[in-house]
Amino acid sequence: MSGAEWRTSTRSSSNGGDCVEVADNLPNVVAVRDSKNRDGGTLRFDPQAWQGFVDLVKTAF
């Protein structure tokens, strides 16, 4: 995914890299991938849908 700037959550633990990476710097899409299998493909979300998911997770934890 050209131009993606991948990052992990600040809440990701140091459990051997079992987390996801997010690229939210692309226009009109948020990409998510597995940090253990970076070449295994990505999920792509509408930015508003991704923000709704993040907001929901924040209220649950």
Protein Blocks (a to p, Z undefined) as FASTA:
>chain_A
ZZiacdddfkbccehopacdddfkbghiacdddfklmmnopcdddfklmmmmmmmmmmmZ
Z
